[in-house]
Amino acid sequence: MPDKIRVLLVDDAAPIRDTERALLAYAGDIEIIGEAENGALAVEMTRAYAPDIVLMDIQMPVQDGIEATRRIVDECPGSDVVIVSVQDEFDSLKRAMQAGAKEYLLKPFSSDSLVTAIRSVARRQEKWKRVTTNALLADRVRSRAHVVALLSASGGSGKTTVAVNVAVALASQGKRTVIVDCDLAFGDVGAFLGFSNQRRNLHSLFLEGEAFADSLPSYLHLHDSGLHALLAPESVEEGEAIVPTFIQNVVRALRKEFDYIVLDTGTAIAETAVAAFAAADEWWLTGIADLASAKNNRRLQSVLTDIGYDLTRVRHILIKRGALSERALSQALGQDLYASIAFDAIAAGAAIDLGLPLVLEQKNRRAARDLQRLTAKLTAAERRSVRSPRRSLAQFLPKWR
């Protein structure tokens, strides 16, 4: 239990709020943090002050207590609602519970009954927080995979070539690795890896519904390198059926079984692509050495900033096709390059046509060596992060207020 149970009083009648304040005055473990005279104001104050308990009248102007309760439950998960009413009706009680209220009190009530109800809800809330925190920490312990999402502002940037070859290189080193083709409209990971049967894919897994996690292993295609692959849908229509939260749920399930997860996204900023970005630990933004590519990738960075992403997690990967120098490209992007990959159209084209990744079949080509160096850079960075001092567990916990 917290030292003080923080309570927001909500009633359209000031005398009733004064009465409730007086009834709670003698409870040393309860603190009144504010008052609201209607439901809309109650929602705003709950967002701003995050009380533990909202003592809510069921009928008020502007926004009634039931609707306000529903919004608080949806938008402010750290605050619980206790409904108070003069109506002794089953329908009113049912509506309050359906809205998410944790307790229902009838007016008039005594100081003892009010304090007891608030303490009871606060105890249940504290227990729920402990259970949720333990589950979150346990999931963090199990979720050891490092997730890399590849994106680009335009096609032909070598994004899928980098994604597939780095994933294959990781698997060849004995790292448990899976690549997920999140380009739901035009994904080519299956072709790059030489898989002929692509009917088991993200869309068919999506159709499994809530039981998808149990079926997930059977949807992973196994490559000769040891790489597992979850392929893109076979049509644009199938891709459009997949909801963004499904992508995040799939990544969450895969984290428990793999060391590395590589997400190959499309070039359009669709909601499913944003979901993939949100699930990743870092993003590799691929581009070629010309001003148009740099401009488009710089614009893509602005989009990521606008939707709230931290650009320190972006790594720029250059495919050395074009006239710009690495220095000029870095200046155009406003950020240093993370890696440069030689452009080898003949070898890359043959690898795609045959379904034989460069890092396996063309090891002596400069592009293959650059991709191996990029893989080594990724694993070295991951080893450093493991050796570095562990961050406080507190930063992983939900922010209750």
Secondary structure as the mmCIF struct_conf table of DSSP 4:
data_model
#
loop_
_struct_conf.conf_type_id
_struct_conf.id
_struct_conf.beg_label_comp_id
_struct_conf.beg_label_asym_id
_struct_conf.beg_label_seq_id
_struct_conf.end_label_comp_id
_struct_conf.end_label_asym_id
_struct_conf.end_label_seq_id
BEND BEND1 ASP A 3 LYS A 4
STRN STRN1 ILE A 5 VAL A 10
BEND BEND2 ASP A 12 ASP A 12
HELX_RH_AL_P HELX_RH_AL_P1 ALA A 14 LEU A 24
TURN_TY1_P TURN_TY1_P1 ALA A 25 TYR A 26
TURN_TY1_P TURN_TY1_P2 GLY A 28 ASP A 29
STRN STRN2 ILE A 30 ALA A 36
BEND BEND3 GLU A 37 ASN A 38
HELX_RH_AL_P HELX_RH_AL_P2 GLY A 39 TYR A 49
BEND BEND4 ASP A 52 ASP A 52
STRN STRN3 ILE A 53 ASP A 57
BEND BEND5 ILE A 58 ILE A 58
BEND BEND6 PRO A 61 GLN A 63
HELX_RH_AL_P HELX_RH_AL_P3 GLY A 65 GLU A 75
TURN_TY1_P TURN_TY1_P3 PRO A 77 GLY A 78
STRN STRN4 ASP A 80 SER A 85
BEND BEND7 VAL A 86 VAL A 86
HELX_RH_AL_P HELX_RH_AL_P4 PHE A 90 ALA A 99
TURN_TY1_P TURN_TY1_P4 GLY A 100 GLY A 100
BEND BEND8 LYS A 102 LYS A 102
STRN STRN5 GLU A 103 LEU A 106
BEND BEND9 LYS A 107 PRO A 108
HELX_RH_AL_P HELX_RH_AL_P5 SER A 111 ARG A 142
STRN STRN6 HIS A 146 LEU A 151
BEND BEND10 ALA A 153 GLY A 158
HELX_RH_AL_P HELX_RH_AL_P6 LYS A 159 SER A 172
TURN_TY1_P TURN_TY1_P5 GLN A 173 GLY A 174
STRN STRN7 THR A 177 CYS A 182
TURN_TY1_P TURN_TY1_P6 LEU A 184 PHE A 186
HELX_RH_AL_P HELX_RH_AL_P7 VAL A 189 PHE A 192
TURN_TY1_P TURN_TY1_P7 LEU A 193 GLY A 194
BEND BEND11 SER A 196 SER A 196
BEND BEND12 ARG A 200 ASN A 201
HELX_RH_AL_P HELX_RH_AL_P8 LEU A 202 PHE A 206
TURN_TY1_P TURN_TY1_P8 LEU A 207 GLU A 208
HELX_RH_3T_P HELX_RH_3T_P1 GLY A 209 ALA A 211
HELX_RH_AL_P HELX_RH_AL_P9 PHE A 212 SER A 215
HELX_RH_3T_P HELX_RH_3T_P2 LEU A 216 TYR A 219
HELX_LH_PP_P HELX_LH_PP_P1 LEU A 220 LEU A 220
STRN STRN8 HIS A 221 LEU A 222
HELX_LH_PP_P HELX_LH_PP_P2 HIS A 223 HIS A 223
TURN_TY1_P TURN_TY1_P9 ASP A 224 SER A 225
BEND BEND13 GLY A 226 GLY A 226
STRN STRN9 HIS A 228 LEU A 230
HELX_LH_PP_P HELX_LH_PP_P3 LEU A 231 PRO A 233
BEND BEND14 GLU A 234 SER A 235
HELX_RH_AL_P HELX_RH_AL_P10 VAL A 236 ALA A 241
HELX_RH_AL_P HELX_RH_AL_P11 PRO A 244 ARG A 255
TURN_TY1_P TURN_TY1_P10 LYS A 256 GLU A 257
BEND BEND15 ASP A 259 ASP A 259
STRN STRN10 TYR A 260 THR A 265
BEND BEND16 THR A 267 ALA A 268
HELX_RH_AL_P HELX_RH_AL_P12 GLU A 271 ALA A 279
BEND BEND17 ASP A 281 ASP A 281
STRN STRN11 GLU A 282 ILE A 288
BEND BEND18 ALA A 289 ASP A 290
HELX_RH_AL_P HELX_RH_AL_P13 LEU A 291 ASP A 306
TURN_TY1_P TURN_TY1_P11 ILE A 307 GLY A 308
HELX_RH_3T_P HELX_RH_3T_P3 LEU A 311 ARG A 313
STRN STRN12 VAL A 314 LYS A 320
BEND BEND19 GLY A 322 ALA A 323
HELX_RH_AL_P HELX_RH_AL_P14 GLU A 326 LEU A 333
TURN_TY1_P TURN_TY1_P12 GLY A 334 GLY A 334
BEND BEND20 GLN A 335 GLN A 335
STRN STRN13 LEU A 337 ALA A 342
HELX_RH_AL_P HELX_RH_AL_P15 ALA A 345 LEU A 354
TURN_TY1_P TURN_TY1_P13 GLY A 355 GLY A 355
HELX_RH_AL_P HELX_RH_AL_P16 LEU A 358 GLU A 361
TURN_TY1_P TURN_TY1_P14 LYS A 363 ASN A 364
BEND BEND21 ARG A 365 ARG A 365
HELX_RH_AL_P HELX_RH_AL_P17 ARG A 366 ARG A 387
BEND BEND22 SER A 388 SER A 388
HELX_LH_PP_P HELX_LH_PP_P4 PRO A 389 SER A 392
HELX_RH_3T_P HELX_RH_3T_P4 LEU A 393 PHE A 396
BEND BEND23 LEU A 397 LEU A 397
#
